[in-house]
Amino acid sequence: MRVDIWSDVVCPFCYIGKKRLEHVAEQAGIELEVHWHSFELDPNAPAKHEMSNTQRLAIKYGRSFEQMEEMERNIATMAASEGIDFQWQQAKSGNSFNAHRIIHLAQSKGLGNEAKEAFFHAYMTEGLAIGEREVVEEIASRIGLDLAEVEFVLNSDELADFVRHDEKIAHEQLNISGVPFFVFDQKLTLSGAQPSEVFLQALQQTQVQDPVAASTTATCNDEGCEIPPQ
């Protein structure tokens, strides 16, 4: 089954949604053909922020430091349920444009899933500064990408049009306001890191071409990442 996913590598719910969908598909015996699409949550971000994520987000959204810590702990708990060690205290956010370009390069070689997983893990668990060039190069080397090709992309505008095209479709055709965003077999959509039972319903109903009703939940947008009240 083809699944198109719009996400950003600095979005914890995107990593949670990826893992949750993979677990559900494996349990259901459904093989996925995943196509990754770019969605920058903060296109104007510097390569690396000078202050901690918690402090920066508290200032940006007018919340207390303690409120942001509580939110991040809640997200880490949700991540842990999918086997993700989200080290939010160490996370070093930054501009994800080059990461998206390298993911497109990897995808052209059948390594899209490996690249996405590597970038997610580097940011969420290892606390690497995802916007810095040497970090992007290191992650690319981990999945076996050719250094010369990676250098060519990073030294040029190569694959920039792929990122912009993804984002144009997201905004103009799909009206995506937050990620992750899933499109199943180009006919059914889900927004957010949905509960496992909703992902299963989507997979099953896509197979029989029935619609599925699902609310938006656990998404990241340009105003932050939220777990909506139940």
Buried (B, 14 or more C-beta within 10 A) or exposed (E): BEBBBBBBBBBBBBBBBBBBBBBBBEEEEBEBEBBBBBBBBBEEBEBBBEEBBBEBBBEEEEBEEEBBBEBBEEBBEBBEEBEBEBBBEBBBBBBBBBBBBBBBBBBEBEBBBBBBBBBBBBBBBBBBBBBBBEBBBEBBEBBEBEEEBBEEBBEEEBBBEBBBEBBEBBEEEBEBBBBBBBBBBEEBBBBBBBBBEBBBBBBEBBEEEEEBEBEEBBBBBEEBBBBEEE
